[in-house]
Amino acid sequence: MNNNALVLSPQQSKNINLLKGLSIVLVVFIHADVRSQLSRYMEMGTTMDVYMETLTRILVDNAVPMFYFVSGFLFFLHKASYSDKFKSRIRTLVVPYLFWCFVGFLIPFVIQRLLGLERLYSGTSLKLLKDFSAPDYIRMFWDIRDGAPILSTLWFLRNLIVLVAFTPVIAWLAKHLRFMFPVMLLVTYFFFPWSVSGFSTNGFCWFAMGAYFSVGG
């Protein structure tokens, strides 16, 4: 494996930014669910139906794996020490994550407990704050909302923090297993998928795949 630091050309850096930008657009498509809104105008099996299924449900599934892949690639791009990398990720990942989770708690706290408008939160997957037990105040930073943190859109950031913690293991495997490492990742991804709060084969496999290309030069 190549131990020299990789240096990206301006065009390569631009390409990575384009991939991230494309992934952002695909994430918007995921949450917009355009196909379901247009279903009444289409018949199953028609050319338009197949086109919309491909565009809005199949292609968009590449968005999250692409984010993981780029994150793994960029983590090992520069050959800094793990302590320096972890300090950097604490500042850019952990601190923003904790801050926005707290904001995700503070807003309903003001609305429910200070303004007395608990009725506005009926029918959601999150229990009312008055029903929070002591462990719930910890779980709101992890999995209190159907396996997601209290601000559920931060699940990706939570999973990315977990993956960063595993980077020494990922680097060791990439260096010692060499070409067998991506093979094992793909076999796991396609045939042995599993997921728990904070960790999934989808995230690990694509983050580690991106890391493999950086570690290998």
HELIX and SHEET records of a PDB file:
HELIX    1   1 PRO A   10  ALA A   32  1                                  23    
HELIX    2   2 VAL A   34  LEU A   38  1                                   5    
HELIX    3   3 SER A   39  TYR A   41  5                                   3    
HELIX    4   4 THR A   47  GLU A   53  1                                   7    
HELIX    5   5 THR A   54  ILE A   58  3                                   5    
HELIX    6   6 LEU A   59  ASN A   62  5                                   4    
HELIX    7   7 ALA A   63  PHE A   75  1                                  13    
HELIX    8   8 TYR A   82  ARG A   89  1                                   8    
HELIX    9   9 ILE A   90  VAL A   94  3                                   5    
HELIX   10  10 VAL A   95  PRO A  108  1                                  14    
HELIX   11  11 PHE A  109  LEU A  114  3                                   6    
HELIX   12  12 GLU A  118  TYR A  121  5                                   4    
HELIX   13  13 LEU A  129  ASP A  131  5                                   3    
HELIX   14  14 ASP A  136  ARG A  139  1                                   4    
HELIX   15  15 SER A  152  LEU A  154  5                                   3    
HELIX   16  16 TRP A  155  ALA A  165  1                                  11    
HELIX   17  17 THR A  167  LEU A  177  1                                  11    
HELIX   18  18 MET A  180  PHE A  191  1                                  12    
HELIX   19  19 THR A  201  VAL A  215  1                                  15    
SHEET    1   A 2 SER A 195  VAL A 196  0                                        
SHEET    2   A 2 PHE A 199  SER A 200 -1                                        
END                                                                             
